[in-house]
Amino acid sequence: MSAAEYKHILRIAGKDIDGSRKIIVALSIVKGIGHNLAQVLLQSLKINPNLRLGFLTDKELADIESAIRDPARLGMPDWYLNRRKDMETGSNRHLITSDLDFMISNDIEREKAVMSWRGYRHMFGLRVRGQCTRTTGRKGGAVGVKKLARPMPGGQAAAAGVTQPAATATTTAATPAKVKEAPSKESEKK
Protein backbone atom coordinates (compact mmCIF):
# COMPACT_ATOMS: atom_id res chain seq x y z
CA MET A 1 0.00 0.00 0.00
CA SER A 2 1.16 3.50 -0.64
CA ALA A 3 1.69 6.23 1.92
CA ALA A 4 -1.27 8.14 0.45
CA GLU A 5 -3.66 5.37 1.57
CA TYR A 6 -2.26 5.27 5.10
CA LYS A 7 -4.60 6.70 7.77
CA HIS A 8 -2.94 8.12 10.88
CA ILE A 9 -5.99 8.02 13.15
CA LEU A 10 -8.99 5.74 12.75
CA ARG A 11 -12.25 5.60 14.65
CA ILE A 12 -13.33 2.10 15.63
CA ALA A 13 -16.39 1.58 17.85
CA GLY A 14 -16.37 5.23 18.94
CA LYS A 15 -12.70 5.23 19.93
CA ASP A 16 -9.92 7.12 18.13
CA ILE A 17 -6.99 4.75 17.62
CA ASP A 18 -3.49 5.46 16.34
CA GLY A 19 -2.95 4.00 12.85
CA SER A 20 0.63 2.97 13.62
CA ARG A 21 -0.49 0.25 16.06
CA LYS A 22 -0.83 -3.39 15.11
CA ILE A 23 -4.43 -4.40 14.51
CA ILE A 24 -4.60 -6.89 17.37
CA VAL A 25 -3.31 -4.31 19.87
CA ALA A 26 -5.51 -1.57 18.45
CA LEU A 27 -8.67 -3.65 18.82
CA SER A 28 -7.88 -4.48 22.42
CA ILE A 29 -7.88 -0.74 23.22
CA VAL A 30 -11.66 -0.73 22.75
CA LYS A 31 -13.36 -1.40 26.09
CA GLY A 32 -15.00 -4.82 26.02
CA ILE A 33 -12.55 -6.30 23.48
CA GLY A 34 -9.61 -8.18 24.93
CA HIS A 35 -6.55 -9.62 23.25
CA ASN A 36 -8.09 -13.09 22.85
CA LEU A 37 -11.37 -11.83 21.38
CA ALA A 38 -9.47 -9.56 18.99
CA GLN A 39 -7.39 -12.50 17.83
CA VAL A 40 -10.44 -14.70 17.21
CA LEU A 41 -12.23 -11.88 15.36
CA LEU A 42 -9.26 -11.30 13.07
CA GLN A 43 -8.86 -15.04 12.40
CA SER A 44 -12.52 -15.38 11.46
CA LEU A 45 -12.27 -12.32 9.17
CA LYS A 46 -8.98 -13.66 7.71
CA ILE A 47 -7.06 -10.45 8.44
CA ASN A 48 -3.38 -10.55 9.38
CA PRO A 49 -3.15 -9.43 13.04
CA ASN A 50 0.39 -8.10 12.55
CA LEU A 51 -0.63 -5.47 9.97
CA ARG A 52 -0.69 -1.84 11.00
CA LEU A 53 -4.16 -0.42 11.50
CA GLY A 54 -3.55 2.55 9.21
CA PHE A 55 -3.11 0.31 6.15
CA LEU A 56 -6.55 -1.34 6.35
CA THR A 57 -9.05 -0.67 3.58
CA ASP A 58 -12.46 0.84 4.24
CA LYS A 59 -14.13 -2.52 3.56
CA GLU A 60 -11.91 -4.29 6.11
CA LEU A 61 -12.64 -1.58 8.68
CA ALA A 62 -16.39 -1.96 8.07
CA ASP A 63 -16.08 -5.75 8.50
CA ILE A 64 -14.19 -5.30 11.77
CA GLU A 65 -16.81 -2.80 13.02
CA SER A 66 -19.70 -5.16 12.28
CA ALA A 67 -17.82 -8.10 13.85
CA ILE A 68 -17.22 -6.07 17.01
CA ARG A 69 -20.89 -5.07 17.22
CA ASP A 70 -22.10 -8.69 16.85
CA PRO A 71 -19.40 -11.33 17.30
CA ALA A 72 -21.98 -14.15 17.52
CA ARG A 73 -22.71 -13.55 13.82
CA LEU A 74 -19.26 -14.95 13.02
CA GLY A 75 -20.02 -18.22 14.80
CA MET A 76 -18.31 -17.20 18.03
CA PRO A 77 -19.09 -19.57 20.96
CA ASP A 78 -21.35 -18.17 23.68
CA TRP A 79 -18.64 -18.25 26.34
CA TYR A 80 -16.68 -15.60 24.39
CA LEU A 81 -19.48 -13.07 24.91
CA ASN A 82 -19.51 -10.83 27.97
CA ARG A 83 -23.30 -10.65 28.49
CA ARG A 84 -24.67 -14.18 28.55
CA LYS A 85 -28.34 -14.82 29.43
CA ASP A 86 -29.22 -11.16 29.79
CA MET A 87 -31.78 -10.50 32.56
CA GLU A 88 -34.02 -8.38 30.34
CA THR A 89 -33.93 -10.26 27.04
CA GLY A 90 -32.54 -13.68 27.93
CA SER A 91 -30.22 -13.55 24.92
CA ASN A 92 -26.44 -13.76 24.65
CA ARG A 93 -24.85 -10.45 23.65
CA HIS A 94 -21.49 -8.77 23.60
CA LEU A 95 -21.31 -5.20 24.93
CA ILE A 96 -18.58 -2.66 24.29
CA THR A 97 -17.61 0.88 25.38
CA SER A 98 -20.30 2.89 27.22
CA ASP A 99 -22.95 0.17 26.79
CA LEU A 100 -20.83 -2.12 28.95
CA ASP A 101 -20.39 0.55 31.66
CA PHE A 102 -24.13 1.32 31.62
CA MET A 103 -25.17 -2.31 31.99
CA ILE A 104 -22.70 -2.93 34.83
CA SER A 105 -24.00 0.09 36.75
CA ASN A 106 -27.60 -1.03 36.12
CA ASP A 107 -26.79 -4.50 37.44
CA ILE A 108 -25.28 -3.04 40.61
CA GLU A 109 -28.29 -0.77 41.16
CA ARG A 110 -30.66 -3.73 40.65
CA GLU A 111 -28.70 -5.75 43.23
CA LYS A 112 -28.95 -2.85 45.69
CA ALA A 113 -32.70 -2.46 45.13
CA VAL A 114 -33.33 -6.17 45.68
CA MET A 115 -31.12 -6.01 48.79
CA SER A 116 -29.23 -9.13 47.82
CA TRP A 117 -25.99 -9.95 49.56
CA ARG A 118 -23.98 -8.53 46.67
CA GLY A 119 -26.11 -5.37 46.69
CA TYR A 120 -25.60 -4.98 50.41
CA ARG A 121 -21.83 -5.28 50.00
CA HIS A 122 -21.89 -2.74 47.15
CA MET A 123 -23.97 -0.30 49.23
CA PHE A 124 -21.46 -0.25 52.05
CA GLY A 125 -18.36 -0.21 49.87
CA LEU A 126 -17.17 -3.65 50.97
CA ARG A 127 -15.56 -6.42 48.93
CA VAL A 128 -18.16 -8.38 46.99
CA ARG A 129 -16.41 -11.53 45.82
CA GLY A 130 -15.53 -13.16 49.13
CA GLN A 131 -12.13 -11.58 49.72
CA CYS A 132 -10.81 -11.20 53.25
CA THR A 133 -11.44 -7.77 54.74
CA ARG A 134 -9.75 -7.97 58.10
CA THR A 135 -6.65 -5.97 57.20
CA THR A 136 -7.01 -4.76 53.62
CA GLY A 137 -9.70 -2.78 51.87
CA ARG A 138 -10.15 -0.22 54.61
CA LYS A 139 -11.56 2.94 53.10
CA GLY A 140 -11.94 6.22 54.95
CA GLY A 141 -12.32 5.93 58.69
CA ALA A 142 -9.87 7.22 61.27
CA VAL A 143 -6.40 8.18 60.11
CA GLY A 144 -4.80 7.97 63.52
CA VAL A 145 -5.20 8.83 67.18
CA LYS A 146 -4.95 12.50 68.08
CA LYS A 147 -3.73 13.24 71.59
CA LEU A 148 -5.62 16.06 73.26
CA ALA A 149 -3.77 18.52 75.51
CA ARG A 150 -4.79 18.20 79.15
CA PRO A 151 -5.28 21.43 81.12
CA MET A 152 -2.83 22.23 83.89
CA PRO A 153 -4.33 21.84 87.35
CA GLY A 154 -5.16 25.19 88.98
CA GLY A 155 -4.47 28.63 87.60
CA GLN A 156 -6.47 31.06 85.46
CA ALA A 157 -6.17 28.94 82.33
CA ALA A 158 -8.09 26.12 83.99
CA ALA A 159 -10.77 28.50 85.27
CA ALA A 160 -11.17 30.22 81.89
CA GLY A 161 -11.37 26.91 80.03
CA VAL A 162 -8.23 27.57 77.98
CA THR A 163 -6.20 24.45 77.33
CA GLN A 164 -2.45 24.56 77.44
CA PRO A 165 -0.01 22.04 76.05
CA ALA A 166 0.49 18.99 78.20
CA ALA A 167 3.52 19.12 80.46
CA THR A 168 6.38 16.85 79.58
CA ALA A 169 8.33 14.72 82.02
CA THR A 170 11.35 17.06 81.93
CA THR A 171 9.39 20.19 82.84
CA THR A 172 7.59 18.57 85.74
CA ALA A 173 10.80 17.13 87.16
CA ALA A 174 12.63 20.46 86.97
CA THR A 175 10.03 22.47 88.88
CA PRO A 176 10.12 22.12 92.66
CA ALA A 177 7.03 21.12 94.54
CA LYS A 178 5.08 23.88 96.29
CA VAL A 179 5.86 24.17 99.97
CA LYS A 180 3.03 24.98 102.32
CA GLU A 181 3.69 28.16 104.15
CA ALA A 182 3.45 28.29 107.89
CA PRO A 183 0.34 30.05 109.09
CA SER A 184 0.90 33.70 109.78
CA LYS A 185 0.57 35.25 113.24
CA GLU A 186 -2.55 37.14 112.25
CA SER A 187 -4.44 33.98 111.40
CA GLU A 188 -3.38 32.42 114.75
CA LYS A 189 -4.90 35.30 116.74
CA LYS A 190 -8.32 34.73 115.29
URPEWO-V390633 format. One record per backbone hydrogen bond with DSSP energy under -1.0 kcal/mol. NH is the residue of the N-H (numbers start at 1). CO is the residue of the C=O. E is the energy in kcal/mol with one decimal. If there is no record, write none. Layout:
[[NH	CO	E] [NH	CO	E]]
//
This chain:
[[7	54	-1.7] [10	17	-2.6] [12	15	-2.4] [15	12	-1.1] [17	10	-3.4] [19	8	-4.1] [21	18	-1.2] [23	51	-2.2] [24	49	-1.5] [26	22	-2.7] [27	23	-2.5] [28	24	-1.1] [30	27	-1.1] [33	30	-2.0] [38	34	-2.2] [39	35	-2.1] [40	36	-2.2] [41	37	-2.6] [42	38	-2.3] [43	39	-2.1] [44	40	-2.3] [45	41	-1.8] [47	42	-2.5] [51	48	-1.3] [53	21	-2.9] [54	19	-2.9] [55	52	-1.4] [56	53	-1.5] [61	57	-2.1] [62	58	-2.3] [63	59	-2.2] [64	60	-2.3] [65	61	-2.5] [66	62	-2.4] [67	63	-2.2] [68	64	-2.3] [69	65	-2.2] [70	66	-1.9] [73	70	-1.1] [74	71	-1.3] [75	72	-1.7] [76	71	-1.0] [80	77	-1.7] [81	78	-1.5] [83	93	-1.8] [86	91	-2.5] [90	86	-1.8] [93	83	-2.8] [97	31	-2.3] [99	96	-1.2] [101	97	-1.4] [102	98	-2.6] [103	99	-2.3] [104	100	-2.1] [105	101	-2.3] [106	102	-2.2] [107	103	-2.3] [108	104	-2.1] [109	105	-2.3] [110	106	-2.4] [111	107	-2.2] [112	108	-2.1] [113	109	-2.4] [114	110	-2.2] [116	111	-1.8] [120	116	-2.7] [121	117	-2.3] [122	118	-2.4] [123	119	-2.6] [124	120	-1.7] [125	122	-1.2] [126	121	-2.6] [159	155	-1.3] [160	156	-2.9] [162	157	-1.7] [172	168	-1.7] [173	169	-1.6] [174	170	-1.5] [175	171	-1.1] [188	184	-1.1] [189	185	-1.5]]
//
